[in-house]
Amino acid sequence: MDERIENLVKLQGLELQRARIAQQMRGLPNEIEQAEAALAAAQNRSAEISSALSREDSLRTRQEREIKEHRQKAARFRAQLNSVKTPAQAEAIEHEIQFAAAEADRLETDEITSLERSEAQEAALARARAEVESLAVDLETIRASVARRQQELAVQLAELDQGREAVRQLIEPEWLSHFDRLAASRGTAIVRAENQQCTGCRMGVRPQIWNQLREGQLLTCDSCSRLLYWDPAMAPAPKAPRPELIPGAGRAPRKPRHAGA
Ligand SMILES: [Zn+2]
């Protein structure tokens, strides 16, 4: 292959590797952000369970105060029973006693339910705290691994930069600027022609161009403007000729065809 083509192809290989590494480097902070977000979410869950627990606590404090009040009220009414004068009065007081006692019982049942909720919350809180701890450890591990990979990638990038500079030295400035313009606008500046097609845009190349490419020339794709070359090392082995089956045509003798345009 022509030396210029070889150098341009090599330059493009290096550019693509640099782009891949740059992309990997850009993706690394995401890993840290994701781990931070997972930790923050677990911390929020833990805080929510914590405040639910203290809400249950204050609920029970209130329930206990109210239970006490109802019991005291019932006791006061019972004391009044000794001094009632009419059966109607006695009945009204009995009713009050029953009501206060029933309220106290109901609140006691509620308090037990609240205690059961708290038990479940305590267990959930323990799990959430364990998760926070484990995610905090994960975050530190990821931070360290990201830092290590960032360093490795920076070393690789520096090596590629060196190689790139060396190859650029070997290419004429006008070809370099042409290459750079194409690479900037198309992503790839130089592509192989294969099966009479540009592998950059998949459009066919004219037979004359194809022949010139096969002679080793560096040309331009009419469709996408990328530089086109042909690599003999990548050419497929010639296929064994296949008998053409043309329905209804019988065994018509095939005319010999000439290669080329
Ligand atoms: Zn093309």
Boltz pocket constraint, residues with backbone or C-beta under 6 A from the ligand:
constraints:
  - pocket:
      binder: B
      contacts: [[A, 198], [A, 199], [A, 200], [A, 201], [A, 202], [A, 203], [A, 221], [A, 222], [A, 223], [A, 224], [A, 225], [A, 226]]
      max_distance: 6.0
